[in-house]
Amino acid sequence: MKVKIDLHLHSKISRNDPIHWDSDYDSISRLKNEGIKIAAFSDHYSFSVEFYLEIKKLAATAGILILPAIEINVLNSNQKKADIIFIC
């Protein structure tokens, strides 16, 4: 059985993200329509417990598991940027 996941989503907390949801409900509706069963909102350098609990509850009504996550950027020795997502 294949399960579709997306662990690199951003909420309104990631201010500089080019992808913006109209609302939390909109984000969950789009995930459901795309068949996503497991997701994580991995905002840059920020984790909101309040947002996580709200979106987790909303996602559960759509049959989607939301995992807690955060994204950070790092530089290697050549000063090339990489994104790292931590799933808690």
ZAMI-521121 format. One record per residue (C-alpha): residue number from 1; residue in three letters; x, y, z. Coordinates in Angstrom, 2 decimals. Layout:
N
   k   r      xx      yy      zz
 NUM ala       X       Y       Z
...
***
This chain:
88
   k   r      xx      yy      zz
   1 met    0.00    0.00    0.00
   2 lys    1.37    3.41   -0.97
   3 val    0.86    6.41    1.29
   4 lys    1.34    9.93   -0.03
   5 ile    3.21   12.27    2.29
   6 asp    4.38   15.88    2.19
   7 leu    6.80   16.96    4.92
   8 his    7.79   20.31    3.41
   9 leu    4.77   22.56    3.87
  10 his    4.74   26.05    5.31
  11 ser    2.09   27.88    7.26
  12 lys    1.47   31.60    7.53
  13 ile    4.28   31.62   10.14
  14 ser    6.88   31.33    7.34
  15 arg    6.53   34.93    6.20
  16 asn    8.90   34.71    3.22
  17 asp    7.42   31.57    1.71
  18 pro    6.05   32.11   -1.82
  19 ile    3.27   29.55   -1.24
  20 his    0.48   30.94    0.89
  21 trp   -2.72   29.26    1.97
  22 asp   -5.92   31.27    2.10
  23 ser   -6.71   29.62    5.43
  24 asp   -5.86   26.58    7.55
  25 tyr   -9.00   24.94    6.18
  26 asp   -7.78   25.62    2.62
  27 ser   -4.43   23.95    3.32
  28 ile   -6.09   20.80    4.67
  29 ser   -8.62   20.73    1.82
  30 arg   -5.82   20.88   -0.75
  31 leu   -3.89   18.10    1.01
  32 lys   -7.01   15.93    1.09
  33 asn   -7.72   16.60   -2.59
  34 glu   -4.15   15.58   -3.45
  35 gly   -4.49   12.33   -1.49
  36 ile   -1.89   13.29    1.15
  37 lys   -2.25   11.14    4.28
  38 ile    0.76   12.35    6.31
  39 ala    2.05   15.92    6.33
  40 ala    4.24   18.34    8.27
  41 phe    4.25   22.12    8.34
  42 ser    7.97   22.75    8.64
  43 asp    8.21   26.50    9.09
  44 his   11.56   28.26    8.93
  45 tyr   13.14   28.65   12.38
  46 ser    9.77   28.64   14.08
  47 phe    7.44   26.18   15.73
  48 ser    4.07   27.27   17.07
  49 val    2.50   24.79   19.47
  50 glu   -0.84   26.57   19.10
  51 phe   -0.79   26.30   15.30
  52 tyr    0.34   22.68   15.43
  53 leu   -2.48   21.66   17.78
  54 glu   -5.09   23.54   15.72
  55 ile   -3.95   22.19   12.34
  56 lys   -3.54   18.66   13.74
  57 lys   -7.14   18.69   14.97
  58 leu   -8.45   20.09   11.68
  59 ala   -6.42   17.57    9.64
  60 ala   -7.71   14.65   11.72
  61 thr  -11.24   15.43   10.48
  62 ala   -9.91   14.86    6.94
  63 gly   -8.03   11.67    7.83
  64 ile   -4.60   13.33    7.62
  65 leu   -1.85   12.85   10.20
  66 ile    0.13   16.02   10.92
  67 leu    3.63   15.62   12.33
  68 pro    5.44   18.39   14.26
  69 ala    8.39   19.82   12.31
  70 ile   10.74   22.76   11.85
  71 glu   13.04   23.78    8.98
  72 ile   16.46   25.35    9.27
  73 asn   19.06   26.44    6.72
  74 val   22.73   25.55    6.99
  75 leu   25.83   26.43    4.98
  76 asn   28.47   23.93    3.98
  77 ser   32.19   24.73    3.70
  78 asn   31.60   26.16    0.19
  79 gln   28.87   28.47    1.53
  80 lys   26.15   26.57   -0.31
  81 lys   22.82   26.64    1.47
  82 ala   20.91   23.50    2.34
  83 asp   17.52   23.11    4.00
  84 ile   17.14   20.62    6.84
  85 ile   13.74   19.55    8.08
  86 phe   13.45   18.07   11.55
  87 ile   10.42   15.91   12.23
  88 cys    9.84   15.70   15.98
***
